Amino acid sequence: MDQELIKKCTGVAQKWLDSPLYDDETKAEVKAMLESDDKTALIDAFYQSLEFGTGGLRGIMGAGTNRMNKYIVGMATQGFANYINKAFPEGGKSVVVGHDCRNNGRMYAESVAAIFSANGIKAYLFESLRPTPEISFAIRQLGAVAGVNVTASHNPKEYNGYKAYWADGAQVLAPHDKGIIDEVNKVSIEDVKFEANWDLIQIIGGEMDYDYMSAVKEAMVDQDVILRQKDLNIVYSAMHGTGRVIVPLCLRSWGFQNINVVPEQMVVDGNFPTVVSPNPENAEAMTLGMKLGTKLNADLVVATDPDADRLAIVCRDPQGQWTIINGNQTAMMFVYYIIKNKKALGTLQPSDFLVKTIVTTEVIAEMAKKEGVELRDCYTGFKWIAREIALSEGKQKYIGGGEESFGFLPYDKVRDKDAPASICLICEIAAWAKDQGKTLYDLLMDIYKEYGFSYEHTINVTKPGKSGADEIKHMMADFRGEKAPKEIAGSKVILTKDYQALTQMDSDGNISPLDMPAKSNVLQWFCQDGTKISVRPSGTEPKIKFYCEVKGTIGCAKCYPTEIQKAKSKVEDIKQSLGL
C-alpha cells in the first residue's frame, strides 16, 4: 500500500479530528479509520474531495472528504449560493429544495435550505419527499433562479447525492456549471454559513402537487383511448420512494380507475428492504410487482425508482409470461405512439421535434426518418435534452425525448426525466394497444417489423476506489491509442467518433469534426454490419459502461426469441473482442 498516500490521508483526517467544526459522531468515525490496521477505508474516505461535477455530487454516505455528509453538502451549497449571489446581485431571488426517500435526505435538504437562507436567498423547501420532476417543475412555477434535489436516484442504499438545477428547471450547463464548480472549490468548511434565517425559508407541498399533476395531463395524447379502456388493470410500485402518492393520483386524474399498488414497496424506506438495488434496470426489483400482477391478472406492471424520474414497465408475452421492457424499447414505444397518434389526430406539426441521446437505439432514428419527424442526438443526461428544448423554445415544439436508461420526458413542463408523466402515457399506450386487441409486447413486435430489429445490451465494468478510477482512465486512453479496435466481433469498424476530441474518423483514416456543444469522455464505434458500441465512464458511479447495439431482422413475433439468442451470442463475441 502507498505509504505516501496513507500519510497524506492521515494528515487530512487528523485535521477533521482537531477541528471544532465537526460533530462527535463524525469524529468517532474518523478516529476508527485512523486506528484501524487496514487503511483502505481511510484512503477511500480521504484520498480526494468528493468532486462537485457538472451534475452536482453523488457518493457513499459517511465521514471524509470523499463521502456524502452534511459538511461536504454544506460546502457545495455555500459555493452554489456564492455563485447565485454573483449571478443575481439584486435581492428577492429564491431557490427550490427537495429530497427523496434516502437515509439522511431530510437532514441534508434542511441544511441546504438553511445555508441558502443564511446567504440571503429565499429557500422553498418541500415539506417531505417529492419526485425529481416535481422539483424541476417547481423551479419554473415559482420563478426561482435555481434548485437543489438531494437524491442518488437508483444507486444502492449506501449512496446519496445532490443535483443542482438552474432557473430553467434543468440541471446546470455551461457557463453556469463551471462557474458553480469554481465557487465550490474555493470554499472551506470555515466559510459555510450553517445558521438558518427562518424568515427566508418557506415550506411548500400540496399546492405544488396540484399544479404539477395538472401539468402532467398535458402529456396526454388521446383522452378517448383512456375513456374506452378506463378499467385497464395496472399494478404500480413506488420502490419505497417518492412516487407513492403522486403516481396513483396522476393515473386517476387521467381517467384510469383500476390501479393496484405493491403494498410492501409503498413504504418509504431508504434501506430499500424488498430489493437488492432500487434500480428499474434490474429485473429483480420488479419481482414483487410481477407477483401481484399475476395474482390480479394485470395488463401491465409499472414502477418508479426512488426519486421517480425513471420508470420500469413489465408486460405479457404471447404465452402470458411477464416480460420486462428495457429502456431502449421503452423509448421506442413512446416515440412510436406519439408519432402515430399525433398523425392520426392531425396534431403533429412539421416543426415538431424529438430528442434521443447518442447511446440510445438507432431504431428511433430510423423511425423518425421514415415518418418525417425531426430527431436530434445529444449527450447522455437529460440536461442535454433540456438544452435542445430551450434552444427551440418559442420556435419549435418538443414532443418527446428519452435515453436508454429508463428515462423519458413526454412534454415541456419539466426539464428532467419524468416518471409520473411517462407512466401515465405508457398506460395510455397500453390502453391504445388493448383497443386493438394487442399488448405492449405486440406493439413492440410491430415496431421491430416496421423499422428493423435491434438488441441493446449494456456491459457495466465496476472499478471501485482510487485504483478503480485510475484503471478506468487507462482503459479509455488505451481505446484511443494502441487498443483502438479495427474490427469488433468480426465486423470492420467503419466509423469512430471521439467526443473528447470532437472528431470522427472513417475506416480510411479521414478525420472530420463532430458538431457537439461540449467535449465528453465518450467513444463510439460503428461497424459494417450495423453494430454500434459506445463506451463511457459513468459520471455518478465507479464504473465504465459499454453500450452495445446489434442489428437483426424480425418478420414475425415468433422470430423474436431466435433473434435475441443470436444477438446475445454476438454480444459475447463483442466482449471477447474488447477484452471485457
TABEL-V921511 format. One line per field, one symbol per residue. ss: DSSP state (@ for helix, = for strand, . for the rest). psi: psi as a letter, one per 30 degrees, with the letter a starting at -180 (. if undefined). A space follows every 50 residues. Layout:
ss: ???
psi: ???
This chain:
ss: ..@@@@@@@@@@@@@@@@.....@@@@@@@@@@@@....@@@@@@@.... ..=..======......=.@@@@@@@@@@@@@@@@@@......======. ....@@@@@@@@@@@@@@...=====.....@@@@@@@@@@....===== ........========....=....@@@@@@@@@@@..@@@......@@@ ====.@@@@@@@@@@@@@@...@@@@@@.....====.....@@@@@@@@ @@@@....===.@@@.................@@@@@@@@@@@@@@...= ====.....=======.....====.@@@@@@@@@@@@@@@@@@@..... ..=====.....@@@@@@@@@..=====...@@@@@@@@@@......=== ===...===.........@@@@@@@@@@@@@@@@@....@@@@@@@@@@@ @.==========..@@@@@@@@@@@@@@@@......==..========.. ..====....===........======....======.....======== ==....@@@@@@@@@@@@@@@@@@@@@@..
psi: kjeeeeeeeeeeeeeeefkffkleeeeeeeeeeefkejgeeeeefgflkj kjaffblklkklklfglklfeeeeeeeeeeeeeefeeiflaglllkklla glkfeeeeeeeeeeeeefggkkjjkkfaklkefeeeeeeeefglfalkkj lgcgllffllajkklafgglkklkfeeeeeeeeeffklfffkjfjkjffg kkklceeeeeeeeeeefffkejeeeeefhfgkjkkkkfhgbffeeeeeee eefffkfikkljefgfkkjffifflekhjffkeefgeeeeeeeeeghlel klllleghfllkkklklfgglkkkkleeeeeeeeeeeeeeeeeefgfklf fkllkllfglkfeeeeeeeefhkkkkkllkkffeeeeeeefgkfelkkgl kllfhhkljglgflhlkjeeeeeeeeeeeeeeeeegglleeeeeeeeeee fkkkkkkkjjjkilaeeeeeeeeeeeeeffcfgkkflkhgkkjfkkkjfe fhlkkafggkkllkjlfllkikkkkklegfkkkkkkkkfflilkkjjkkk lakkfleffeeeeeeeeeeeeeeeeeegh.
